[in-house]
């Protein structure tokens, strides 16, 4: 087994594997949003058969070369096609692929690496052996195999009350293809929080990448005014709550919850298997997501920096380094 830059003749196979064995964020359509900042890598057998892959996103900041997750991207991979049925063989194949990946990333010339691994990757030993700091993060996954009535029962009391209030107050939630309105709501949220946003890549996602067969969005209206909105992307049976926004000046308690609940129900209607709320480590956001009754699910970040930089980062990002 080996890792190499993706060959041009393997792009179609890579994309099919990414969408069937990974997530939409592993696809080449997603990687193309970030142009030459993202490089896709193939995992090949010794006889050059493509069986998996991952991406690396590189940027230069403050004179430092950094490899990290692309913006709005939960994880870099890897994904792996598994033909074996034997549990020991499956584990050995994954171990070999992850060991190669850890060694490959460790040898990349850069000042810092900070990337998340796909949710299904639970074996982080190869990265620990290479002296990466492995840090758990969490999301909430909702099992859509249950009837909607059961999904409702799993909501917290607070979330149910919010949804009932939006209905009684005449808040109307509708599916939309007006992604400019979604963008405006996202920008208002970032502005209120005094957070910078890479508007170029947001535009690429909303107006170039998002299509009927990979995305949908809902907006909550108070009269004619859009109050809250959420964009979801989906593939391989899973919908991801990618980005959302809220108009604080026309706020309504429960509007955001009503939009997210509509997104969950729509994924259920589509026959998808899972809804990923793309959880946050921020306590107040985690508490909000927790109210939808999903399963708390860990995933892992790998972090490593050059020694002088690591000492500095320990002062400012002790949670990661």
Secondary structure by P-SEA (a helix, b strand, c coil): cccccccccaaaaaaaaaaacccccccccccccccccbbbbbbccccccccccbbbbbbbcccccccccccccccccbbbbbccccaaaaaaaaaaaaaaaaaaaaaccccbbbbccccccccaaaaaaaccbbbbbbbbbbcccccaaaaaaaccaaaaaaaaaaaaacbbbbbbcaaaaaaaaaaaaaaaaccccaaaaaaaaaccccccccccbbbbbcccccccbbbbbbcccccccccccccccccccaaaaaaaaaaaaaaaaacccbbbccccccaaaaaaaacccccbbbbbbbbbccaaaaaaaaacccccc
